[in-house]
Amino acid sequence: MATLNHMALLISDLESSKKFYKETLGLEVVFEHPISGNQFEKVTGIEEFDVTFAVLSDKSSNVNIELVEFKNGLMESPSLFNHLAFEVEDVDALYEKFINKGIETVSEPVTLSHHHPKINGKRFFYFYDPDGNILEVYNKKEGLYSE
């Protein structure tokens, strides 16, 4: 049904965090890009959304770590960026299933129209588990974050 793809962490300094994960765990940056705009504001509910994020991998697994740094220094609000993310076959069907079961979502699914081909076309949404933890689901996308 769903395949674990990444864990995301909200961090205060992208460069020092990348260095930490490289030096302590041997992880390598496989993708790094700034993201902002209306689509991200819609799916997250955060106004003036403007982040830089880096995806780190150990190359031996399909599970990644996303490090997210808000350019405006925002750290207190988005627990949304401390989440687990799962790839699924049909985001829209899962969204409808969640709505019918009364599972709270942050937004309806959003499809990214982005100039970077590795994230363009990603369709996703966030939702809450019973304890209020944030989870993300998105459509399987060939080459997402890969070099």
N, C-alpha and C positions, 0 to 999 in steps of 0.2 A: 504494500500500500504506500508507505512513505519511507524514504531513505534519508538518513541523517547526512547532511552536507556540511553545515558549519555551525560554529558558536560565535556570537558576536560580543565584543566587549567595548564599552565606552571608555575611552582613555583620554588623558589630558595632554599628552605630548607624543605625537605619532613617531617621531624620530627616535626618541629614547625607548619607546615601547618596542619598535621594530628591532632595535639593537639588543634589548633585553631578551626577546624571544629567540633571536638568532644565536646569541652567545650562551644562553642558558639551556635551550632545548634544541638548537640546531635547525630551527625552522627558517625557511626561505620565503621571501616575498615573491608571490607569483602574479600579483596584480595590485596596482595602486592607481587610484583615480579620484579626483574631486567629484562630488555629486551635489546637485542643488536643483531647485525648480519646483514648479507646481505639482508635478506628478508625485514627487517625494513628499511635498507638503500634504497632499491629499491622503496618501497611504499611511503617513505617520501622524497626521494631525498637528504637526509642528510648523508654525509660521516661520518664514524666512529661513527655511531649511538650507544649510550650507555646511557640508562636511568634506573631509578627505578621509578615505578609508583605504586600508591595505588588507589584502588577503594573504595569509601565511599558511604554508603547508609543509609537511614533513616528507612529501613526495612518495611515501610508502603507503599512505592511506588516502581515501577519498574524503576525509573529514578535514575541514579547514578552520582557521580562526580569522574572523574579520575584526580588525582594529578600527574603531570609528572615533575620529577627532572632530568636534565641532569647531569651525573656524572662529565663531564668536565666543568661544570658551564655555559654552553651555555644558554643564555637567549634571546639574541637579534634577532636571526634568526627565530626560528620556531613558527611563528604565527599559524602554522599548529596545534599546541597543545592547542590552544584556539579554540575549535570547538564543534559543536553539532554532535551527532552520532545517526544514525537510523538503526534499524534492518529491513531487507527486505527478501523476500522469494527467490529472484533470483538476486544475485549481477551481474552476467554476462549479463543477459538480460537488466538490468538497465544501465550498463556500455555501452552496444551497443546503447541503446536508447539515452543516453547522447551524445555519439560520433556523432550519426546521427543528433542530434539537435544542434551540435556545442558547447556543454557545455564543458568548460575547466576542465580537470582532472589533478591531480598531477602525476598519473601513471595508468597503467592498473591494474585490480584486482590482488591481491597477496594472496596466501594461505599460512598460517603459518605452518611450520613444526617445532614445538617447544617441548622441553622436558616436559613442564608443560601442563598437560592434559586439564586444564581449558581454555587455549588459543590456544592449538594445533588445527589446522583445521579451524581457523577463516579465512574467505575469505573476503577481504575488499579493498576499495580504497577511496581516498580523492578527492573532487572536490570543485569548487568555485561557490558561488552564484553571482548574478549580481553586488554586491558591493565588491566582493573579499573576503567575509567571507568564512572560510573553513568549509566544511561539510564532514562527513564520512558516508559511508553506508557499511554494512557488513551482511553476511548471518546469519540467525537465527541459534544459536548454543545452544543446551541444556547445561545448567550448566555453561555458560560463566561467569566467575568471581565469581560464587557462592561458598560458603563454602561447 
